[in-house]
């Protein structure tokens, strides 16, 4: 399939479900706005996308107290279908439709895939509760939406590796959104959109295609600049203390170095093979 054909299918599916998705986002937007849509693409296409994911050894491992996962943004190193499905979500009419559903005045895709692209997580891997970086790579636009498309066949809730939203903070119960096969999730990103991925407890790989949308204005008037800010899970009090200190230190460094001490390598370097 071509990129345009992917876009046609995605747009048609979202448009047909626009009313339901709008109600879903509206009902949740006072905390962390989100919607999800199942069976986004024909199953055989979603399976093909999953089959074309690179091996973990061909991706970048991010492993620390904050997170443990494999990522990739240099899409020209992999099967073309992966780049096509990522950029299909960046087609103008799809961006405008999703923004309309979420009642966002304007939204722009990120062709550099800053912190986007594809990710893979296996047994014991996780992503601790965190706020996404508030801005794009150049710190010019605000991050407003996170689009996640899951492509692991037969994924089950009990496997772990599910998206968790913490609209009332870590002292209250989270909302769990299953990383169900062929499911698209869109969630708002702002100063209070704390989210995580639960640890995977089975010997199976969770595969995800990620995009971010940005805007010239933040979602909330109270939003302020922040680096990616991690917390520990509620049961991990010591980890939480360490991560809060880590965030404080990195935030203070950014007051001195506006774009950071070193460049974040997680973006698509067009024309490069590295």
Backbone bond lengths (Angstrom), bond angles and torsions (degrees), N, CA, C in turn:
res aa  C-N    CA-C-N  psi(-1)  N-CA   C-N-CA  omega(-1)  CA-C   N-CA-C  phi
1 X - - - 1.460 - - 1.515 111.16 -
2 X 1.314 116.08 151.03 1.462 120.66 176.85 1.524 109.57 -88.13
3 X 1.305 115.44 165.61 1.467 121.15 177.34 1.522 110.60 -59.95
4 X 1.326 116.55 -40.51 1.467 120.68 179.58 1.521 111.27 -63.79
5 X 1.325 116.60 -36.17 1.468 119.66 178.75 1.524 110.81 -68.94
6 X 1.319 116.87 -38.13 1.468 120.02 173.02 1.525 110.00 -58.66
7 X 1.324 116.04 -47.44 1.463 121.03 -178.68 1.525 111.24 -60.34
8 X 1.322 116.63 -41.57 1.468 120.57 179.19 1.526 110.98 -59.22
9 X 1.320 116.14 -45.58 1.459 120.70 -178.99 1.535 111.33 -65.49
10 X 1.319 116.11 -44.76 1.469 120.73 -178.84 1.519 110.33 -64.06
11 X 1.331 116.27 -46.98 1.459 119.85 -178.92 1.523 110.98 -61.20
12 X 1.320 116.79 -45.76 1.461 121.21 -178.90 1.522 111.58 -59.95
13 X 1.339 116.69 -44.54 1.467 120.73 -178.24 1.528 111.08 -65.50
14 X 1.322 117.43 -44.26 1.460 120.64 -179.95 1.521 110.57 -67.41
15 X 1.309 116.90 -42.95 1.469 120.60 -178.82 1.528 111.06 -61.45
16 X 1.325 117.76 -41.89 1.464 121.34 -179.85 1.528 111.73 -64.05
17 X 1.323 116.69 -27.00 1.468 121.46 -177.77 1.526 112.54 -107.25
18 X 1.311 116.05 14.75 1.468 121.27 -173.22 1.527 113.12 -55.84
19 X 1.311 117.57 -44.11 1.466 120.51 -177.00 1.525 111.62 -64.11
20 X 1.320 116.52 -45.41 1.468 120.77 179.84 1.527 110.86 -64.23
21 X 1.330 116.70 -43.51 1.463 121.19 -178.99 1.528 111.03 -65.17
22 X 1.325 116.80 -38.79 1.465 120.89 178.64 1.526 110.70 -62.36
23 X 1.340 116.18 -43.03 1.464 120.19 179.00 1.527 111.08 -65.34
24 X 1.324 115.90 -38.40 1.460 120.62 179.81 1.525 110.50 -64.43
25 X 1.334 116.28 -45.86 1.462 119.54 -179.93 1.523 110.73 -67.17
26 X 1.327 116.99 -41.77 1.463 121.21 -178.96 1.522 110.98 -60.18
27 X 1.328 116.27 -40.31 1.468 120.88 -177.61 1.523 112.79 -67.76
28 X 1.325 117.25 -20.79 1.466 120.72 -175.49 1.532 113.48 -112.18
29 X 1.315 118.37 -4.60 1.459 119.97 -168.09 1.524 114.73 -71.80
30 X 1.338 118.55 -17.98 1.463 119.05 178.48 1.520 111.83 -69.46
31 X 1.328 117.42 -16.54 1.470 122.09 177.49 1.522 109.29 -113.98
32 X 1.324 116.26 -89.01 1.471 122.17 172.45 1.522 106.25 -125.63
33 X 1.317 117.29 104.34 1.445 120.48 -178.61 1.518 111.63 -65.18
34 X 1.325 116.86 137.83 1.465 119.80 177.76 1.524 110.01 -157.41
35 X 1.322 115.65 160.29 1.457 121.85 165.82 1.518 107.81 -146.17
36 X 1.322 116.87 159.78 1.460 119.94 172.78 1.524 109.51 -139.00
37 X 1.319 115.14 150.17 1.453 122.74 -175.22 1.526 108.78 -135.94
38 X 1.323 116.63 121.17 1.463 121.48 -178.67 1.531 111.78 -89.75
39 X 1.336 114.87 159.27 1.474 122.18 177.78 1.524 110.99 55.01
40 X 1.307 115.73 48.93 1.460 120.74 -177.26 1.521 112.06 -59.40
41 X 1.336 116.50 -44.59 1.459 122.26 -179.28 1.526 109.44 -121.54
42 X 1.329 118.25 161.43 1.467 119.09 171.72 1.527 110.05 -53.42
43 X 1.321 117.56 139.40 1.461 122.00 -173.47 1.519 113.60 -53.75
44 X 1.333 117.01 -40.31 1.458 119.32 -176.94 1.536 111.74 -64.50
45 X 1.320 116.45 -30.12 1.467 120.04 178.23 1.527 110.01 -74.46
46 X 1.336 116.54 -43.54 1.464 120.50 178.58 1.528 110.91 -62.04
47 X 1.338 116.58 -38.18 1.469 120.73 177.27 1.530 109.94 -63.99
48 X 1.322 116.78 -42.20 1.463 120.89 179.19 1.523 111.03 -60.76
49 X 1.330 117.23 -41.92 1.462 121.52 178.00 1.534 109.70 -59.72
50 X 1.328 115.68 -45.59 1.460 120.48 179.21 1.526 111.36 -61.07
51 X 1.331 116.83 -44.14 1.464 121.67 -178.06 1.531 112.07 -64.80
52 X 1.328 116.82 -24.92 1.467 120.65 -177.43 1.528 113.36 -91.13
53 X 1.322 117.40 0.88 1.464 119.47 175.24 1.530 109.61 -61.82
54 X 1.326 116.84 142.83 1.468 119.14 176.33 1.521 111.47 -69.87
55 X 1.322 115.86 162.04 1.456 120.44 172.54 1.527 109.03 -68.04
56 X 1.309 116.49 156.21 1.460 120.29 179.72 1.526 111.54 -58.70
57 X 1.349 117.04 -32.07 1.467 121.26 -179.54 1.529 112.17 -67.71
58 X 1.328 116.66 -15.00 1.459 121.51 179.46 1.525 112.36 -98.82
59 X 1.327 115.97 5.84 1.457 121.48 -179.14 1.525 109.85 -116.70
60 X 1.316 116.44 177.65 1.466 121.99 -179.47 1.524 108.93 -97.16
61 X 1.324 116.64 125.14 1.455 121.17 177.64 1.525 110.11 -86.36
62 X 1.330 115.90 124.17 1.459 121.14 172.41 1.523 106.91 -109.89
63 X 1.328 115.52 105.39 1.455 119.96 -175.40 1.513 110.25 -131.17
64 X 1.315 115.68 118.44 1.461 121.89 179.69 1.521 107.85 -161.08
65 X 1.309 116.40 -173.57 1.459 120.79 176.38 1.530 110.67 -66.71
66 X 1.339 116.22 -19.98 1.466 121.17 -179.33 1.522 112.15 -80.08
67 X 1.337 116.38 -41.95 1.457 121.03 -169.77 1.525 110.47 -159.71
68 X 1.322 114.16 164.10 1.459 120.81 176.01 1.525 106.98 -149.89
69 X 1.324 117.26 100.83 1.462 121.25 -177.27 1.522 109.90 -161.62
70 X 1.319 115.81 166.59 1.463 122.26 174.32 1.527 108.63 -106.38
71 X 1.332 116.47 139.30 1.449 120.76 -178.14 1.527 110.10 -134.54
72 X 1.314 116.27 163.34 1.458 121.71 174.15 1.521 109.02 -158.63
73 X 1.340 115.66 135.11 1.460 121.23 175.87 1.526 111.86 -128.06
74 X 1.349 117.03 -15.25 1.473 120.78 179.93 1.524 107.96 -82.01
75 X 1.328 115.21 77.84 1.452 120.52 -165.06 1.526 115.09 -69.04
76 X 1.328 118.10 -19.79 1.472 119.16 179.52 1.528 112.71 -72.73
77 X 1.322 117.34 -1.13 1.459 121.17 176.09 1.530 112.04 -87.71
78 X 1.336 116.49 -9.29 1.454 120.08 -170.21 1.540 111.67 -122.93
79 X 1.306 115.78 -177.40 1.461 120.96 -179.23 1.534 109.25 -57.97
80 X 1.334 117.94 135.68 1.486 121.33 -176.64 1.524 114.36 -57.75
81 X 1.323 117.69 -26.33 1.457 119.27 -178.62 1.530 111.70 -61.50
82 X 1.340 116.91 -29.24 1.459 120.72 -178.68 1.524 111.32 -71.24
83 X 1.327 116.25 -42.79 1.461 119.22 176.01 1.530 110.36 -65.37
84 X 1.327 116.82 -39.11 1.459 120.31 -178.34 1.530 112.10 -65.22
85 X 1.334 117.34 -42.21 1.462 118.34 -178.94 1.529 110.70 -69.79
86 X 1.327 117.56 -36.89 1.465 119.69 177.29 1.524 110.73 -60.90
87 X 1.324 116.03 -50.95 1.457 119.36 -175.03 1.527 112.77 -77.19
88 X 1.321 117.64 -15.07 1.465 119.51 173.09 1.530 110.13 -61.06
89 X 1.331 116.38 -35.97 1.471 120.79 178.81 1.533 111.88 -70.03
90 X 1.327 116.89 -12.75 1.460 120.32 -178.25 1.527 112.42 -97.43
91 X 1.331 116.91 1.84 1.457 120.68 177.29 1.535 109.23 -61.73
92 X 1.318 116.72 137.44 1.464 121.82 -168.94 1.522 113.91 -54.29
93 X 1.311 118.24 -44.47 1.468 119.59 -176.01 1.523 111.60 -68.71
94 X 1.350 117.02 -28.99 1.461 119.96 176.96 1.521 110.14 -72.10
95 X 1.316 116.70 -43.98 1.465 120.90 178.03 1.526 110.07 -58.73
96 X 1.330 116.79 -44.96 1.469 120.75 -179.03 1.523 111.27 -66.05
97 X 1.334 117.03 -38.67 1.458 120.40 -179.96 1.523 111.57 -66.29
98 X 1.324 116.66 -45.39 1.470 120.31 178.56 1.525 110.26 -63.62
99 X 1.324 117.05 -41.11 1.465 120.78 177.93 1.531 110.37 -61.77
100 X 1.322 116.51 -40.54 1.462 120.53 178.86 1.520 111.07 -63.63
101 X 1.320 116.70 -43.34 1.466 121.23 178.39 1.527 110.49 -58.78
102 X 1.317 115.62 -39.80 1.472 121.01 -176.91 1.534 112.67 -91.03
103 X 1.333 116.10 4.92 1.468 122.53 179.58 1.523 111.54 54.83
104 X 1.324 114.75 46.29 1.462 121.74 175.46 1.522 107.67 -104.13
105 X 1.310 116.45 129.16 1.463 122.34 -173.09 1.519 111.65 -58.39
106 X 1.304 116.61 -44.45 1.458 121.01 -179.59 1.516 108.87 -150.38
107 X 1.319 115.51 150.87 1.463 120.51 177.41 1.514 108.85 -149.42
108 X 1.330 115.12 148.16 1.457 121.25 -178.84 1.532 109.10 -132.44
109 X 1.321 117.40 137.96 1.464 119.92 176.31 1.530 110.25 -76.66
110 X 1.316 116.10 170.82 1.464 121.11 -179.05 1.517 109.73 -121.19
111 X 1.333 116.79 98.97 1.464 119.44 -177.25 1.524 112.58 -70.70
112 X 1.344 117.12 -12.12 1.465 120.38 176.80 1.530 112.09 -84.60
113 X 1.324 116.54 -9.23 1.473 121.96 179.24 1.527 111.68 55.15
114 X 1.321 116.68 41.84 1.465 121.09 179.53 1.530 109.19 -63.37
115 X 1.324 116.50 108.85 1.469 125.15 -176.47 1.529 112.21 69.98
116 X 1.346 117.29 7.47 1.453 121.13 177.31 1.518 111.04 -103.56
117 X 1.327 117.25 -158.20 1.463 121.32 -179.98 1.516 111.21 105.91
118 X 1.313 117.02 -128.49 1.466 121.40 179.28 1.522 109.96 -127.94
119 X 1.310 115.28 154.31 1.464 119.87 176.74 1.523 109.44 -140.14
120 X 1.314 114.76 154.57 1.462 122.40 -179.67 1.523 107.75 -140.00
121 X 1.319 116.15 134.38 1.456 120.89 179.08 1.521 109.21 -134.24
122 X 1.335 116.17 134.73 1.454 122.39 178.18 1.519 111.95 -114.96
123 X 1.313 116.06 -166.73 1.463 121.20 -175.62 1.523 112.00 -54.80
124 X 1.326 116.00 133.59 1.467 126.08 178.31 1.529 113.42 73.67
125 X 1.314 118.04 2.45 1.459 119.15 176.85 1.527 109.70 -86.92
126 X 1.343 116.14 159.28 1.464 120.71 -169.43 1.524 110.16 -163.71
127 X 1.320 114.47 170.87 1.457 121.77 171.52 1.525 106.31 -139.42
128 X 1.322 116.77 112.27 1.456 120.76 -175.62 1.530 111.52 -66.72
129 X 1.339 117.70 159.39 1.466 120.19 177.71 1.531 110.83 -52.64
130 X 1.339 115.99 136.86 1.461 119.09 -176.59 1.524 111.24 -162.46
131 X 1.309 114.63 162.78 1.458 123.29 167.39 1.517 107.22 -104.25
132 X 1.328 117.04 132.77 1.462 119.71 175.58 1.524 110.40 -66.93
133 X 1.326 115.61 151.21 1.460 121.13 171.94 1.521 108.98 -47.08
134 X 1.324 117.47 134.51 1.466 121.24 -172.88 1.523 114.32 -72.09
135 X 1.347 118.03 -16.49 1.461 120.13 -171.51 1.540 112.54 -129.92
136 X 1.325 114.22 175.07 1.457 120.94 175.23 1.525 109.99 -81.14
137 X 1.319 115.94 -177.04 1.462 121.49 -174.83 1.528 112.38 -59.34
138 X 1.321 116.99 -37.99 1.465 120.98 -177.67 1.522 112.64 -89.24
139 X 1.328 116.62 0.97 1.464 123.46 -178.10 1.537 110.65 57.16
140 X 1.326 115.03 42.63 1.457 120.77 179.76 1.529 112.45 -110.89
141 X 1.333 117.25 -32.92 1.455 121.21 -179.05 1.525 110.69 -121.71
142 X 1.338 114.35 155.68 1.458 121.08 -179.53 1.526 110.97 -88.03
143 X 1.316 115.89 136.77 1.466 120.93 173.92 1.530 107.51 -74.55
144 X 1.352 117.24 125.96 1.462 119.25 -175.96 1.529 114.28 -123.24
145 X 1.333 117.86 -25.61 1.457 119.84 -179.79 1.523 111.20 -140.87
146 X 1.310 114.80 143.84 1.455 123.10 176.50 1.526 107.09 -118.23
147 X 1.333 117.26 119.46 1.465 121.63 178.82 1.527 109.30 -108.54
148 X 1.317 115.98 124.28 1.456 122.74 -177.11 1.525 109.08 -123.11
149 X 1.324 115.89 125.49 1.466 120.76 179.73 1.527 108.30 -119.98
150 X 1.339 116.85 116.77 1.456 122.57 -173.79 1.528 110.91 -96.32
151 X 1.329 116.31 134.32 1.464 119.80 -173.02 1.531 114.19 -132.61
152 X 1.328 117.96 26.73 1.465 119.87 175.75 1.524 109.71 -93.44
153 X 1.334 118.35 112.99 1.471 120.73 -179.28 1.534 111.68 -58.62
154 X 1.323 114.90 143.04 1.471 122.50 173.89 1.526 113.67 60.51
155 X 1.340 116.49 29.15 1.470 117.51 176.52 1.516 109.17 -70.11
156 X 1.334 116.27 141.87 1.455 121.45 -176.67 1.520 110.03 -124.29
157 X 1.307 116.65 147.30 1.457 122.13 -178.52 1.525 112.12 -53.90
158 X 1.326 116.51 -39.52 1.475 120.41 -176.35 1.524 112.76 -70.84
159 X 1.344 117.82 -9.22 1.463 120.41 177.69 1.521 113.14 -70.77
160 X 1.336 116.59 -15.95 1.457 119.42 -168.74 1.521 108.90 78.70
161 X 1.325 116.67 -164.35 1.452 119.91 179.39 1.511 113.26 68.22
162 X 1.325 116.94 23.47 1.456 121.42 -178.00 1.528 111.38 -98.41
163 X 1.318 114.98 152.62 1.458 120.87 177.70 1.526 109.06 -71.79
164 X 1.329 115.85 133.61 1.460 121.42 178.41 1.527 109.07 -123.29
165 X 1.312 116.31 131.64 1.461 122.22 175.51 1.527 108.29 -110.69
166 X 1.338 115.53 138.36 1.460 121.00 -177.62 1.535 108.97 -119.71
167 X 1.330 118.51 69.98 1.466 121.14 -173.92 1.517 114.16 -66.58
168 X 1.324 116.85 -21.51 1.469 120.60 -179.21 1.522 112.33 -113.07
169 X 1.327 115.88 19.96 1.452 120.02 179.69 1.518 112.48 85.16
170 X 1.321 115.36 175.06 1.468 121.00 -173.80 1.525 113.77 -75.59
171 X 1.324 116.68 -10.68 1.466 118.97 179.52 1.525 112.06 -84.39
172 X 1.326 116.64 -8.42 1.467 121.48 179.94 1.529 109.54 -115.32
173 X 1.313 116.01 165.42 1.462 120.34 -179.09 1.523 111.66 -66.15
174 X 1.308 115.43 144.75 1.458 121.31 178.85 1.520 111.17 -85.40
175 X 1.334 115.48 162.64 1.462 122.33 169.21 1.526 106.24 -96.48
176 X 1.322 117.56 124.61 1.463 121.21 -179.66 1.526 109.85 -104.19
177 X 1.334 115.11 125.66 1.455 121.63 176.69 1.524 107.33 -113.51
178 X 1.314 116.26 113.60 1.464 121.26 -176.22 1.532 111.31 -60.34
179 X 1.327 115.54 138.14 1.475 121.46 176.75 1.526 108.84 -79.90
180 X 1.299 115.38 57.75 1.459 123.03 -172.44 1.524 111.44 -69.42
181 X 1.316 115.82 142.94 1.457 122.02 179.17 1.529 111.16 -55.27
182 X 1.333 115.20 132.48 1.469 122.86 175.14 1.526 111.90 67.67
183 X 1.324 117.41 27.35 1.472 122.91 179.07 1.522 110.23 -105.48
184 X 1.320 115.96 134.31 1.465 122.57 172.33 1.515 108.58 -103.48
185 X 1.337 116.14 130.69 1.459 121.99 174.47 1.521 108.59 -120.35
186 X 1.319 116.48 134.32 1.461 121.43 172.21 1.517 107.83 -121.14
187 X 1.320 116.71 130.33 1.462 120.38 179.17 1.515 110.53 -134.12
188 X 1.328 114.93 146.46 1.455 121.13 179.19 1.520 110.31 -72.57
189 X 1.317 116.78 145.57 1.466 121.01 175.57 1.523 108.72 -121.63
190 X 1.319 114.59 121.25 1.464 122.22 179.75 1.523 108.15 -156.80
191 X 1.308 117.58 -168.23 1.466 120.72 -173.75 1.526 114.66 -66.80
192 X 1.336 116.62 -13.55 1.465 119.44 -177.94 1.522 113.57 -120.41
193 X 1.336 117.67 11.45 1.471 119.80 -176.69 1.527 111.38 -88.57
194 X 1.315 114.83 64.78 1.468 121.88 178.97 1.528 109.19 -70.81
195 X 1.339 116.53 127.95 1.456 120.24 -178.31 1.519 110.01 -149.28
196 X 1.324 115.72 165.85 1.466 120.67 -176.14 1.523 109.33 -156.65
197 X 1.337 115.37 173.96 1.466 122.00 170.70 1.524 106.71 -123.75
198 X 1.309 116.08 122.46 1.465 120.61 -177.24 1.527 111.16 -66.00
199 X 1.332 117.47 148.91 1.468 120.49 179.73 1.522 112.03 -57.13
200 X 1.326 115.98 139.31 1.461 121.09 177.52 1.534 108.60 -82.14
201 X 1.317 115.79 133.57 1.469 120.29 -173.77 1.522 112.53 -114.02
202 X 1.327 118.08 5.08 1.467 121.43 179.30 1.529 109.46 -123.08
203 X 1.300 115.38 160.35 1.464 120.68 179.96 1.529 109.31 -85.16
204 X 1.322 114.59 72.69 1.454 121.54 -176.25 1.519 108.25 -152.31
205 X 1.321 116.89 154.19 1.462 120.46 -175.99 1.531 111.78 -102.74
206 X 1.306 115.26 131.13 1.469 122.75 175.34 1.521 107.82 -96.67
207 X 1.322 116.97 125.07 1.464 121.62 -175.22 1.524 110.18 -117.49
208 X 1.327 115.17 137.55 1.462 119.46 -173.60 1.528 110.56 -143.51
209 X 1.333 115.84 139.81 1.457 123.59 173.97 1.524 107.27 -106.75
210 X 1.347 117.05 125.83 1.461 120.65 -171.65 1.526 112.76 -121.25
211 X 1.332 114.20 141.07 1.461 122.12 172.49 1.518 109.48 -138.46
212 X 1.328 116.03 149.97 1.455 121.22 171.60 1.514 109.18 -120.84
213 X 1.329 115.82 144.14 1.453 121.69 171.25 1.525 108.40 -110.59
214 X 1.332 114.97 145.73 1.458 121.33 -177.15 1.523 110.68 -123.55
215 X 1.334 116.39 166.22 1.456 120.87 -179.94 1.522 109.23 -147.69
216 X 1.319 115.76 161.80 1.464 120.22 176.77 1.523 111.83 -75.70
217 X 1.329 116.53 -14.02 1.459 121.69 179.83 1.520 109.84 -127.14
218 X 1.327 118.71 146.95 1.469 120.62 177.92 1.528 110.47 -72.66
219 X 1.325 116.66 162.40 1.467 120.45 178.05 1.518 111.50 -68.61
220 X 1.327 116.59 -36.68 1.456 121.66 -177.86 1.530 109.79 -117.68
221 X 1.341 116.35 140.11 1.452 120.33 -179.75 1.527 111.85 -61.58
222 X 1.341 115.31 -26.50 1.463 120.39 -178.05 1.526 113.08 -84.67
223 X 1.339 117.85 -4.14 1.463 120.54 -177.67 1.527 111.43 -63.42
224 X 1.321 114.92 141.25 1.463 121.67 176.82 1.530 109.10 -131.22
225 X 1.322 115.88 162.50 1.460 119.16 177.48 1.524 110.82 -61.16
226 X 1.333 116.36 139.02 1.459 120.26 172.30 1.524 109.62 -154.49
227 X 1.306 115.32 150.02 1.458 121.76 173.14 1.525 107.96 -76.35
228 X 1.324 117.54 169.86 1.456 120.18 172.85 1.526 107.86 -59.05
229 X 1.328 115.81 120.38 1.467 120.81 -168.02 1.520 110.39 -118.15
230 X 1.326 116.09 111.47 1.458 121.56 -175.35 1.522 112.25 -96.31
231 X 1.335 113.91 152.74 1.460 122.84 172.89 1.528 108.47 -130.94
232 X 1.301 116.54 165.39 1.452 120.55 173.16 1.524 110.00 -88.15
233 X 1.312 117.47 155.36 1.459 120.05 175.24 1.531 109.82 -62.81
234 X 1.324 118.89 156.47 1.473 121.06 -174.55 1.518 114.16 -51.74
235 X 1.342 117.21 -34.10 1.458 120.08 -178.03 1.531 113.07 -81.71
236 X 1.335 117.01 -5.83 1.465 121.02 -176.42 1.529 110.72 -112.93
237 X 1.308 116.56 75.31 1.463 121.89 -173.41 1.533 112.73 -65.26
238 X 1.320 116.98 -39.61 1.466 119.85 -179.03 1.528 109.99 -67.94
239 X 1.326 116.18 -44.13 1.464 120.37 176.81 1.521 110.56 -58.33
240 X 1.319 116.68 -40.91 1.465 120.95 179.93 1.523 110.67 -61.51
241 X 1.318 117.34 -43.27 1.460 121.00 179.38 1.526 111.27 -63.11
242 X 1.321 116.08 -43.96 1.471 120.88 179.38 1.527 110.22 -62.18
243 X 1.332 117.21 -44.19 1.460 120.72 -176.95 1.519 112.55 -70.80
244 X 1.320 117.85 -34.50 1.472 119.72 175.58 1.527 110.34 -65.20
245 X 1.340 116.79 -38.23 1.465 120.41 176.35 1.518 110.96 -66.24
246 X 1.319 116.25 -41.27 1.463 122.09 177.82 1.527 110.92 -59.08
247 X 1.319 117.38 -45.09 1.463 121.43 178.70 1.519 111.02 -63.28
248 X 1.321 116.86 -42.86 1.472 121.24 179.40 1.525 110.67 -59.54
249 X 1.307 116.68 -43.36 1.464 120.42 -179.60 1.529 111.20 -66.01
250 X 1.329 116.86 -44.01 1.466 119.77 -179.04 1.530 111.81 -68.34
251 X 1.315 117.15 -35.17 1.466 120.29 176.79 1.522 111.24 -64.56
252 X 1.307 116.82 -40.09 1.461 119.97 179.69 1.527 111.28 -69.75
253 X 1.327 117.04 -33.48 1.465 119.66 174.60 1.524 111.03 -63.91
254 X 1.339 116.72 -37.27 1.458 120.17 -179.05 1.521 112.31 -70.48
255 X 1.316 117.60 -19.78 1.463 119.83 174.40 1.530 110.51 -69.16
256 X 1.333 114.98 -26.47 1.472 120.41 179.23 1.521 110.25 -92.45
257 X 1.349 116.08 -45.69 1.465 121.81 -179.18 1.528 107.67 -111.66
258 X 1.317 117.62 99.26 1.462 122.95 -171.86 1.516 112.90 -54.07
259 X 1.345 117.54 -39.68 1.455 120.78 -177.43 1.524 112.80 -106.45
260 X 1.337 115.45 18.80 1.449 120.18 176.59 1.514 113.37 92.44
261 X 1.323 116.03 162.92 1.457 121.68 179.50 1.522 110.46 -70.34
262 X 1.334 116.43 -38.00 1.464 120.82 176.30 1.523 109.40 -138.40
263 X 1.309 116.09 156.23 1.457 121.13 -177.02 1.518 110.98 -71.34
264 X 1.333 115.67 135.72 1.458 120.77 173.75 1.526 108.12 -68.86
265 X 1.342 118.89 119.20 1.469 121.08 -175.84 1.523 113.87 -76.36
266 X 1.336 117.88 -6.43 1.459 120.98 -174.92 1.533 110.88 -83.53
267 X 1.316 115.88 77.36 1.457 122.02 171.87 1.521 108.15 -159.00
268 X 1.325 116.10 164.91 1.460 122.08 -175.51 1.524 109.35 -85.09
269 X 1.326 115.44 114.22 1.469 121.03 178.48 1.527 107.15 -92.62
270 X 1.313 115.51 92.88 1.470 120.78 -175.80 1.529 110.72 -58.85
271 X 1.320 116.49 133.63 1.469 121.95 179.69 1.504 114.22 88.95
272 X 1.346 116.52 -8.70 1.460 120.23 -179.54 1.524 110.39 -96.58
273 X 1.318 116.89 152.43 1.459 123.07 176.22 1.528 111.28 -111.67
274 X 1.309 116.43 14.48 1.464 120.96 -177.67 1.521 110.49 -115.74
